[in-house]
Amino acid sequence: MKNFMNWIQNVLMPPLAKVGNNKYLVAVRNGLVMTLPAVISGSVFLIIGNIPIPAWTAFMKPYMSAISVAVNGSFGIISLLSAIGIGYELAKNLDLDAINGAGLSTMAFVIVFRPS
């Protein structure tokens, strides 16, 4: 087991650490962290609206339209938030103006985005 751990530390970890410190991958990771509040809030509403208990389902039936608006709104904005966050973080990592990077990535997202 000790030989295996030494192999991991000496052979496997150096290239993985190099990949993990890539500016672009770090920007994607940090930019996607900005989407977590939307993911969590949408997930809470999704769970509340879909608890598989018949009495709960009957109780929530009048409120399902409001809950689905909250779920669709929070999950629908995740792609926009990720575009803003990744552009912001990448510009910051490249020592550029972060707000301009966020704005440029948002404009590129809106130009390329095609609603289905």
C-alpha positions in Angstrom: 0.0 0.0 0.0 2.9 2.3 0.8 4.3 1.8 -2.7 1.0 2.7 -4.2 0.7 5.9 -2.2 4.3 6.8 -3.2 3.4 6.2 -6.8 0.4 8.4 -6.6 2.3 11.2 -4.9 5.4 11.0 -7.2 4.0 10.1 -10.6 0.3 10.9 -10.7 0.0 14.1 -8.6 2.5 16.4 -10.4 0.7 16.4 -13.8 -2.7 16.6 -12.1 -1.6 19.6 -10.0 -0.4 21.3 -13.2 -3.8 20.8 -14.8 -5.5 21.9 -11.6 -3.6 25.2 -11.7 -4.5 26.0 -15.3 -5.9 29.6 -15.4 -8.8 28.7 -17.7 -9.9 25.7 -15.6 -9.6 27.7 -12.4 -11.8 30.4 -14.0 -14.4 27.9 -15.0 -14.4 26.3 -11.5 -14.6 29.7 -9.7 -17.2 31.0 -12.2 -19.5 28.0 -11.7 -19.4 28.6 -7.9 -21.4 31.7 -8.6 -24.3 29.6 -9.7 -24.6 27.7 -6.4 -27.2 30.1 -4.8 -29.5 29.7 -7.8 -29.0 25.9 -7.8 -29.7 25.6 -4.1 -32.8 27.9 -4.1 -34.3 26.1 -7.2 -33.6 22.7 -5.6 -35.4 23.7 -2.4 -38.5 24.7 -4.3 -38.3 21.6 -6.5 -38.1 19.3 -3.4 -40.9 21.2 -1.7 -43.2 20.8 -4.7 -42.4 17.2 -5.4 -42.5 15.4 -2.0 -44.1 12.0 -2.8 -46.7 12.0 -0.1 -50.3 12.0 -1.3 -51.5 14.4 1.4 -48.6 16.8 0.7 -49.3 16.6 -3.0 -53.0 17.5 -2.4 -52.0 20.3 -0.1 -49.5 21.8 -2.5 -51.7 21.5 -5.6 -53.0 25.2 -5.5 -49.4 26.5 -5.1 -47.7 24.4 -7.8 -47.8 27.2 -10.4 -45.9 29.5 -8.1 -43.4 26.8 -7.2 -42.8 26.0 -10.8 -42.2 29.7 -11.6 -39.6 29.7 -8.8 -38.0 26.5 -10.1 -37.9 27.6 -13.7 -36.7 31.0 -12.9 -33.8 29.9 -10.7 -32.7 27.0 -13.0 -33.2 29.2 -16.1 -30.8 31.8 -14.9 -28.0 29.4 -14.1 -26.5 29.5 -17.6 -26.5 33.3 -17.6 -24.9 33.4 -14.2 -22.2 30.9 -15.3 -21.4 33.0 -18.3 -21.0 36.1 -16.1 -19.0 34.3 -13.5 -16.6 32.6 -15.9 -15.9 35.8 -17.8 -15.4 37.7 -14.6 -13.0 35.1 -13.1 -11.0 34.6 -16.3 -10.5 38.3 -16.7 -9.4 38.5 -13.1 -7.0 35.6 -13.6 -5.5 37.2 -16.7 -5.1 40.6 -14.8 -7.6 42.4 -16.9 -10.6 44.5 -15.9 -13.0 41.9 -14.4 -16.2 43.8 -15.0 -15.4 44.2 -18.7 -14.7 40.5 -18.9 -18.0 39.7 -17.3 -19.8 42.1 -19.7 -18.1 40.8 -22.7 -18.8 37.2 -21.8 -22.5 38.1 -21.1 -22.8 39.8 -24.5 -21.2 36.8 -26.2 -23.7 34.5 -24.4 -26.7 36.6 -25.4 -25.6 36.7 -29.1 -25.0 32.9 -29.2 -28.0 31.9 -27.1 -30.9 30.3 -29.0 -34.0 29.6 -27.0 -35.5 26.3 -27.9 
